[in-house]
Amino acid sequence: MDTTQHPTAQCIRCGRVLRSARAVALGVGRTCKAKIAAAAKTTTAQPAQLAKAEELVELGGIIPIRGRRVFRSISSDGTRTYLSAKGNCNCPAGLKSKDCYHTLAVRLITAA
């Protein structure tokens, strides 16, 4: 009898259980990863912001906390966390009503 526990996690985009090691490591399933990539291609954000947003998603630095509408985002230096939604973020740039890569990451994750 195999008593080895296989790691499972939930997709940060849709909430489904992830079973493959690669999906668990990425925090997103194959289908959702394709949807995030498609959303990234259609965005009008600056390339540097888009790269930081994609990196945030890939490294698991953004976590859903309220029904996949509000996310906890980690700062680029890893010392602070921010609450981020599609249009708002409480990071220094977001508090100045500027678009930040945290909100861009949320828009990528929540894209159709």
PyMOL commands that place a pseudoatom at each C-alpha (Angstrom):
pseudoatom trace, name=CA, resn=MET, resi=1, chain=A, elem=C, hetatm=0, pos=[0.000, 0.000, 0.000]
pseudoatom trace, name=CA, resn=ASP, resi=2, chain=A, elem=C, hetatm=0, pos=[1.358, 3.433, -0.999]
pseudoatom trace, name=CA, resn=THR, resi=3, chain=A, elem=C, hetatm=0, pos=[1.225, 5.781, 1.971]
pseudoatom trace, name=CA, resn=THR, resi=4, chain=A, elem=C, hetatm=0, pos=[3.073, 8.627, 0.254]
pseudoatom trace, name=CA, resn=GLN, resi=5, chain=A, elem=C, hetatm=0, pos=[1.128, 11.845, 0.395]
pseudoatom trace, name=CA, resn=HIS, resi=6, chain=A, elem=C, hetatm=0, pos=[1.036, 13.686, -2.916]
pseudoatom trace, name=CA, resn=PRO, resi=7, chain=A, elem=C, hetatm=0, pos=[1.058, 17.453, -2.536]
pseudoatom trace, name=CA, resn=THR, resi=8, chain=A, elem=C, hetatm=0, pos=[-2.130, 19.158, -3.613]
pseudoatom trace, name=CA, resn=ALA, resi=9, chain=A, elem=C, hetatm=0, pos=[-2.968, 22.801, -3.876]
pseudoatom trace, name=CA, resn=GLN, resi=10, chain=A, elem=C, hetatm=0, pos=[-5.647, 24.976, -5.404]
pseudoatom trace, name=CA, resn=CYS, resi=11, chain=A, elem=C, hetatm=0, pos=[-5.329, 26.992, -8.592]
pseudoatom trace, name=CA, resn=ILE, resi=12, chain=A, elem=C, hetatm=0, pos=[-5.070, 30.688, -7.738]
pseudoatom trace, name=CA, resn=ARG, resi=13, chain=A, elem=C, hetatm=0, pos=[-7.306, 31.513, -10.693]
pseudoatom trace, name=CA, resn=CYS, resi=14, chain=A, elem=C, hetatm=0, pos=[-10.180, 29.019, -10.580]
pseudoatom trace, name=CA, resn=GLY, resi=15, chain=A, elem=C, hetatm=0, pos=[-9.761, 27.223, -7.256]
pseudoatom trace, name=CA, resn=ARG, resi=16, chain=A, elem=C, hetatm=0, pos=[-9.593, 23.710, -8.667]
pseudoatom trace, name=CA, resn=VAL, resi=17, chain=A, elem=C, hetatm=0, pos=[-7.369, 21.147, -6.999]
pseudoatom trace, name=CA, resn=LEU, resi=18, chain=A, elem=C, hetatm=0, pos=[-3.934, 20.882, -8.600]
pseudoatom trace, name=CA, resn=ARG, resi=19, chain=A, elem=C, hetatm=0, pos=[-2.387, 17.447, -8.646]
pseudoatom trace, name=CA, resn=SER, resi=20, chain=A, elem=C, hetatm=0, pos=[0.650, 17.532, -10.903]
pseudoatom trace, name=CA, resn=ALA, resi=21, chain=A, elem=C, hetatm=0, pos=[3.921, 18.617, -9.357]
pseudoatom trace, name=CA, resn=ARG, resi=22, chain=A, elem=C, hetatm=0, pos=[4.420, 21.282, -12.023]
pseudoatom trace, name=CA, resn=ALA, resi=23, chain=A, elem=C, hetatm=0, pos=[0.968, 22.798, -11.497]
pseudoatom trace, name=CA, resn=VAL, resi=24, chain=A, elem=C, hetatm=0, pos=[1.411, 22.766, -7.718]
pseudoatom trace, name=CA, resn=ALA, resi=25, chain=A, elem=C, hetatm=0, pos=[4.782, 24.504, -8.098]
pseudoatom trace, name=CA, resn=LEU, resi=26, chain=A, elem=C, hetatm=0, pos=[3.273, 27.176, -10.369]
pseudoatom trace, name=CA, resn=GLY, resi=27, chain=A, elem=C, hetatm=0, pos=[0.075, 27.532, -8.353]
pseudoatom trace, name=CA, resn=VAL, resi=28, chain=A, elem=C, hetatm=0, pos=[-1.982, 27.457, -11.531]
pseudoatom trace, name=CA, resn=GLY, resi=29, chain=A, elem=C, hetatm=0, pos=[-3.312, 24.708, -13.785]
pseudoatom trace, name=CA, resn=ARG, resi=30, chain=A, elem=C, hetatm=0, pos=[-2.552, 24.192, -17.455]
pseudoatom trace, name=CA, resn=THR, resi=31, chain=A, elem=C, hetatm=0, pos=[-5.797, 25.742, -18.752]
pseudoatom trace, name=CA, resn=CYS, resi=32, chain=A, elem=C, hetatm=0, pos=[-5.629, 28.745, -16.451]
pseudoatom trace, name=CA, resn=LYS, resi=33, chain=A, elem=C, hetatm=0, pos=[-1.979, 29.294, -17.326]
pseudoatom trace, name=CA, resn=ALA, resi=34, chain=A, elem=C, hetatm=0, pos=[-2.974, 29.502, -20.996]
pseudoatom trace, name=CA, resn=LYS, resi=35, chain=A, elem=C, hetatm=0, pos=[-5.719, 32.013, -20.149]
pseudoatom trace, name=CA, resn=ILE, resi=36, chain=A, elem=C, hetatm=0, pos=[-3.265, 34.146, -18.178]
pseudoatom trace, name=CA, resn=ALA, resi=37, chain=A, elem=C, hetatm=0, pos=[-0.814, 34.080, -21.100]
pseudoatom trace, name=CA, resn=ALA, resi=38, chain=A, elem=C, hetatm=0, pos=[-3.589, 35.103, -23.506]
pseudoatom trace, name=CA, resn=ALA, resi=39, chain=A, elem=C, hetatm=0, pos=[-4.584, 37.984, -21.228]
pseudoatom trace, name=CA, resn=ALA, resi=40, chain=A, elem=C, hetatm=0, pos=[-0.951, 39.110, -21.066]
pseudoatom trace, name=CA, resn=LYS, resi=41, chain=A, elem=C, hetatm=0, pos=[-0.800, 39.304, -24.864]
pseudoatom trace, name=CA, resn=THR, resi=42, chain=A, elem=C, hetatm=0, pos=[-3.837, 41.592, -25.043]
pseudoatom trace, name=CA, resn=THR, resi=43, chain=A, elem=C, hetatm=0, pos=[-2.817, 44.025, -22.304]
pseudoatom trace, name=CA, resn=THR, resi=44, chain=A, elem=C, hetatm=0, pos=[-1.680, 47.548, -23.073]
pseudoatom trace, name=CA, resn=ALA, resi=45, chain=A, elem=C, hetatm=0, pos=[0.587, 47.788, -20.022]
pseudoatom trace, name=CA, resn=GLN, resi=46, chain=A, elem=C, hetatm=0, pos=[4.205, 48.765, -20.290]
pseudoatom trace, name=CA, resn=PRO, resi=47, chain=A, elem=C, hetatm=0, pos=[6.553, 45.809, -20.889]
pseudoatom trace, name=CA, resn=ALA, resi=48, chain=A, elem=C, hetatm=0, pos=[8.414, 46.286, -17.599]
pseudoatom trace, name=CA, resn=GLN, resi=49, chain=A, elem=C, hetatm=0, pos=[5.169, 46.257, -15.595]
pseudoatom trace, name=CA, resn=LEU, resi=50, chain=A, elem=C, hetatm=0, pos=[3.897, 43.244, -17.490]
pseudoatom trace, name=CA, resn=ALA, resi=51, chain=A, elem=C, hetatm=0, pos=[7.132, 41.345, -16.813]
pseudoatom trace, name=CA, resn=LYS, resi=52, chain=A, elem=C, hetatm=0, pos=[6.886, 42.093, -13.068]
pseudoatom trace, name=CA, resn=ALA, resi=53, chain=A, elem=C, hetatm=0, pos=[3.206, 41.068, -12.998]
pseudoatom trace, name=CA, resn=GLU, resi=54, chain=A, elem=C, hetatm=0, pos=[3.924, 37.787, -14.795]
pseudoatom trace, name=CA, resn=GLU, resi=55, chain=A, elem=C, hetatm=0, pos=[6.831, 37.118, -12.433]
pseudoatom trace, name=CA, resn=LEU, resi=56, chain=A, elem=C, hetatm=0, pos=[4.572, 37.775, -9.438]
pseudoatom trace, name=CA, resn=VAL, resi=57, chain=A, elem=C, hetatm=0, pos=[2.080, 35.207, -10.725]
pseudoatom trace, name=CA, resn=GLU, resi=58, chain=A, elem=C, hetatm=0, pos=[4.735, 32.626, -11.651]
pseudoatom trace, name=CA, resn=LEU, resi=59, chain=A, elem=C, hetatm=0, pos=[6.481, 32.831, -8.285]
pseudoatom trace, name=CA, resn=GLY, resi=60, chain=A, elem=C, hetatm=0, pos=[3.247, 32.516, -6.343]
pseudoatom trace, name=CA, resn=GLY, resi=61, chain=A, elem=C, hetatm=0, pos=[3.568, 36.004, -4.908]
pseudoatom trace, name=CA, resn=ILE, resi=62, chain=A, elem=C, hetatm=0, pos=[-0.133, 36.707, -5.267]
pseudoatom trace, name=CA, resn=ILE, resi=63, chain=A, elem=C, hetatm=0, pos=[-2.698, 34.804, -3.210]
pseudoatom trace, name=CA, resn=PRO, resi=64, chain=A, elem=C, hetatm=0, pos=[-6.513, 35.053, -3.323]
pseudoatom trace, name=CA, resn=ILE, resi=65, chain=A, elem=C, hetatm=0, pos=[-8.016, 35.932, 0.030]
pseudoatom trace, name=CA, resn=ARG, resi=66, chain=A, elem=C, hetatm=0, pos=[-11.618, 36.983, -0.608]
pseudoatom trace, name=CA, resn=GLY, resi=67, chain=A, elem=C, hetatm=0, pos=[-13.424, 34.917, -3.197]
pseudoatom trace, name=CA, resn=ARG, resi=68, chain=A, elem=C, hetatm=0, pos=[-10.811, 35.561, -5.879]
pseudoatom trace, name=CA, resn=ARG, resi=69, chain=A, elem=C, hetatm=0, pos=[-11.666, 39.262, -5.987]
pseudoatom trace, name=CA, resn=VAL, resi=70, chain=A, elem=C, hetatm=0, pos=[-9.116, 40.515, -3.471]
pseudoatom trace, name=CA, resn=PHE, resi=71, chain=A, elem=C, hetatm=0, pos=[-5.561, 39.212, -3.444]
pseudoatom trace, name=CA, resn=ARG, resi=72, chain=A, elem=C, hetatm=0, pos=[-2.575, 39.549, -1.129]
pseudoatom trace, name=CA, resn=SER, resi=73, chain=A, elem=C, hetatm=0, pos=[0.450, 40.596, -3.177]
pseudoatom trace, name=CA, resn=ILE, resi=74, chain=A, elem=C, hetatm=0, pos=[4.061, 40.497, -2.099]
pseudoatom trace, name=CA, resn=SER, resi=75, chain=A, elem=C, hetatm=0, pos=[6.305, 43.504, -2.727]
pseudoatom trace, name=CA, resn=SER, resi=76, chain=A, elem=C, hetatm=0, pos=[9.189, 43.228, -5.173]
pseudoatom trace, name=CA, resn=ASP, resi=77, chain=A, elem=C, hetatm=0, pos=[11.720, 43.046, -2.342]
pseudoatom trace, name=CA, resn=GLY, resi=78, chain=A, elem=C, hetatm=0, pos=[9.611, 40.523, -0.417]
pseudoatom trace, name=CA, resn=THR, resi=79, chain=A, elem=C, hetatm=0, pos=[9.390, 42.541, 2.792]
pseudoatom trace, name=CA, resn=ARG, resi=80, chain=A, elem=C, hetatm=0, pos=[5.791, 43.816, 2.579]
pseudoatom trace, name=CA, resn=THR, resi=81, chain=A, elem=C, hetatm=0, pos=[2.387, 42.611, 1.438]
pseudoatom trace, name=CA, resn=TYR, resi=82, chain=A, elem=C, hetatm=0, pos=[-0.405, 44.608, -0.147]
pseudoatom trace, name=CA, resn=LEU, resi=83, chain=A, elem=C, hetatm=0, pos=[-4.105, 44.074, -0.737]
pseudoatom trace, name=CA, resn=SER, resi=84, chain=A, elem=C, hetatm=0, pos=[-4.803, 44.205, -4.453]
pseudoatom trace, name=CA, resn=ALA, resi=85, chain=A, elem=C, hetatm=0, pos=[-7.928, 44.051, -6.585]
pseudoatom trace, name=CA, resn=LYS, resi=86, chain=A, elem=C, hetatm=0, pos=[-8.608, 44.707, -10.288]
pseudoatom trace, name=CA, resn=GLY, resi=87, chain=A, elem=C, hetatm=0, pos=[-8.560, 48.468, -9.893]
pseudoatom trace, name=CA, resn=ASN, resi=88, chain=A, elem=C, hetatm=0, pos=[-7.087, 49.148, -6.463]
pseudoatom trace, name=CA, resn=CYS, resi=89, chain=A, elem=C, hetatm=0, pos=[-3.978, 48.389, -4.485]
pseudoatom trace, name=CA, resn=ASN, resi=90, chain=A, elem=C, hetatm=0, pos=[-2.661, 49.733, -1.204]
pseudoatom trace, name=CA, resn=CYS, resi=91, chain=A, elem=C, hetatm=0, pos=[0.965, 49.806, -2.367]
pseudoatom trace, name=CA, resn=PRO, resi=92, chain=A, elem=C, hetatm=0, pos=[2.623, 53.248, -2.597]
pseudoatom trace, name=CA, resn=ALA, resi=93, chain=A, elem=C, hetatm=0, pos=[1.857, 53.565, -6.342]
pseudoatom trace, name=CA, resn=GLY, resi=94, chain=A, elem=C, hetatm=0, pos=[-1.711, 52.358, -5.891]
pseudoatom trace, name=CA, resn=LEU, resi=95, chain=A, elem=C, hetatm=0, pos=[-2.330, 54.862, -3.107]
pseudoatom trace, name=CA, resn=LYS, resi=96, chain=A, elem=C, hetatm=0, pos=[-1.330, 57.598, -5.566]
pseudoatom trace, name=CA, resn=SER, resi=97, chain=A, elem=C, hetatm=0, pos=[-3.979, 56.290, -8.008]
pseudoatom trace, name=CA, resn=LYS, resi=98, chain=A, elem=C, hetatm=0, pos=[-1.343, 54.964, -10.378]
pseudoatom trace, name=CA, resn=ASP, resi=99, chain=A, elem=C, hetatm=0, pos=[-1.475, 51.580, -12.079]
pseudoatom trace, name=CA, resn=CYS, resi=100, chain=A, elem=C, hetatm=0, pos=[0.854, 49.124, -10.396]
pseudoatom trace, name=CA, resn=TYR, resi=101, chain=A, elem=C, hetatm=0, pos=[2.009, 45.664, -11.355]
pseudoatom trace, name=CA, resn=HIS, resi=102, chain=A, elem=C, hetatm=0, pos=[0.021, 44.180, -8.452]
pseudoatom trace, name=CA, resn=THR, resi=103, chain=A, elem=C, hetatm=0, pos=[-3.295, 45.255, -10.014]
pseudoatom trace, name=CA, resn=LEU, resi=104, chain=A, elem=C, hetatm=0, pos=[-2.034, 44.122, -13.413]
pseudoatom trace, name=CA, resn=ALA, resi=105, chain=A, elem=C, hetatm=0, pos=[-1.308, 40.667, -11.955]
pseudoatom trace, name=CA, resn=VAL, resi=106, chain=A, elem=C, hetatm=0, pos=[-4.844, 40.543, -10.554]
pseudoatom trace, name=CA, resn=ARG, resi=107, chain=A, elem=C, hetatm=0, pos=[-6.270, 41.501, -13.960]
pseudoatom trace, name=CA, resn=LEU, resi=108, chain=A, elem=C, hetatm=0, pos=[-4.211, 38.745, -15.596]
pseudoatom trace, name=CA, resn=ILE, resi=109, chain=A, elem=C, hetatm=0, pos=[-5.437, 36.157, -13.112]
pseudoatom trace, name=CA, resn=THR, resi=110, chain=A, elem=C, hetatm=0, pos=[-9.084, 37.172, -13.288]
pseudoatom trace, name=CA, resn=ALA, resi=111, chain=A, elem=C, hetatm=0, pos=[-9.211, 37.554, -17.085]
pseudoatom trace, name=CA, resn=ALA, resi=112, chain=A, elem=C, hetatm=0, pos=[-11.856, 35.499, -18.862]
for i in range(1, 112): cmd.bond("trace and resi %d" % i, "trace and resi %d" % (i + 1))
show_as sticks, trace
zoom trace
